[in-house]
Amino acid sequence: MDYSSEYKEKLRTPEEAVKAVKSGDWIDYSANYGFPILLDQALAKRKDELEDVKIRGLLSNGPIHVVEEDPAREHFTYNAWHMVSYERKLCDKGLCSFIPMLFRNLPDYYERYLTVNVAMMSVPPMDRHGYFNFSVNNACAKAVLDKADIVILEVNEHLPKVQGIDNNIHISDVDMIVEGHHEPMLEIPPSIPGELDKKIASMIVPKIRNGSTIQLGVGAMPDAIGGMIAESDLKDLGVHSELLVNSFYEMHRAGKLNNSGKSFLKGKSVFGLGYGDQRLYDWMDENPSMYTAPMSFVNDPKVIAEIDNFVSINSCISVDLYGQISAESAGHRQISGTGGQLDFLTGAFDNPSAQSFICMTSTFTDKKGVVHSRIVPTLPGDIVTDPRSQAKTVVTEYGMADLAGLSVWERAEALINIAHPDFRESLIAGAKELKLWRRSNKIG
C-alpha cells in the first residue's frame, strides 16, 4: 500500500503545525534526540499569542526556545522529568520545574493521570509500510503519543532506525508531519576517566563473570568500567540497561559483548534510550541485535530479577551512615532525577545471581576549592534516591562496603572504612552523635 498521498495531506510547515496549540494546553516534547527542534522554534514565535502553556520534556541538551524566549515564564512553563546539564542550568535560573518520577512509571502516569493536548516528537523518515520509528528515544514515547489529542511528528533524516517493541507509530495515528533542515545529531563523547575512576573500576570488573548481563549509567565511572572490560578476558556479555551508552559499544568492538550468554532475550541488546556518540548510533541503526523497549519493561524489577548473572553498576553523589543514597541532588539543588537506579537495585536484590554496585569517589572539591567527603553522617536537604533498605554494595577508591543485612552501627563502620582517611575521625564523631557507634567498632 502506498502512503505517500496521506503523507502529503498531513505535511505542514512548523508554523502551520503549532497553530494547534491553544492557551492552557499541556504539550509534551519527546525525550533526548526526539526533541522537536523546528516545532519548538515555531511555537516560541507564538509567545505573545499564548498564555499558560505547560510543556513537559526530559533529557534535552537545548536550546529550548520556548524557555529562552520567555524568561519571565509568562507564556510557557517548562517541566522536566529528568535533567541533563542544560536543563539543570535552567532550573538554577528558575526557568524549569522538576517532576519527580521513577522512569518505569512514566507510561502508567500518562495512561492514568496526565492530559496531553499536543505531543511533538522527532523521528526518522517514514518507512514504506507507513511507520515512523522512535529511534533512540523509546522510553515512554508510545504512551505519550497514545494519550495525545493531537500528534505532530518532525522528520529528522539523521536519526537512526532502531529495532525493538512498541517503537513506532503508524501514519494513520499521526495528525501532522513537518520537515526541515536538521544539523547532525549532537554527540556525547566518551568521558575521560580519572585515576580514581579507574581504581574503582578495577575493584568491580573482577567481580563480573563470563556471560553476565550488564546495566550501566552514563559518565566517567561507567566509561572506565567499559574500557577495562574491553581490555579484559571476559566474554559473551550482554546488555539490559536503561541507557545504551558508549561503554557498551567499546565492549562490543572489543569482542566482549555479543549477548550470547544472556538467559533473557538472548542475542539482544535491551535498552530504553540511546545516549552517546556517532559510533554508537551507527551501531544501533537497523541492527537486528538491538531491542529498544519502553522503560516500563526495561526497568521493571520483576524482569530484572529473572536475568541470570545480572550486574547493575551506577553512580551516586553521596551516601549517609545509614546507607541512604543520594544520586540526583546536591542539597536542595536538583541535578538529574531518580531514573531507574532504584528499580535496578530492587531487581538485583530479588535476584540470587545478581550483583549491584553504587560507585563514587570518596571526596569532591567544590568551586571554592574546599574538599568534602561524599560519605556523610546524614543527608541534610539531599533527596534520597535509594532508601537504606535497598542499599547493597557501595564502592569508593578505598574499597567496597556490602551493607545487606547490616545493623546501623555495622553500616556506619563499613562506610567509614571506605571513606577518605582525612574524614574518618569526623565521621566517627558524627556516628557517635547519632548513637551509631559502639566501643567495639573498628576502623582500618
Helices and strands as residue ranges (DSSP letters): H 4-10, E 11-12, H 14-17, G 18-20, E 26-29, G 32-34, H 37-44, G 47-49, E 53-57, H 65-68, E 76-80, H 85-92, E 97-98, G 103-105, H 106-112, E 118-123, E 131-133, H 141-147, E 150-155, E 168-170, G 171-173, E 176-178, H 195-204, G 205-207, E 213-216, H 220-230, E 238-245, H 246-253, E 269-275, H 278-284, E 290-292, H 295-298, H 301-304, E 310-315, E 318-320, E 325-326, E 329-330, E 333-334, H 341-349, E 355-359, E 363-365, E 371-373, E 375-376, G 388-390, E 393-396, E 399-402, H 408-416, G 421-423, H 424-433
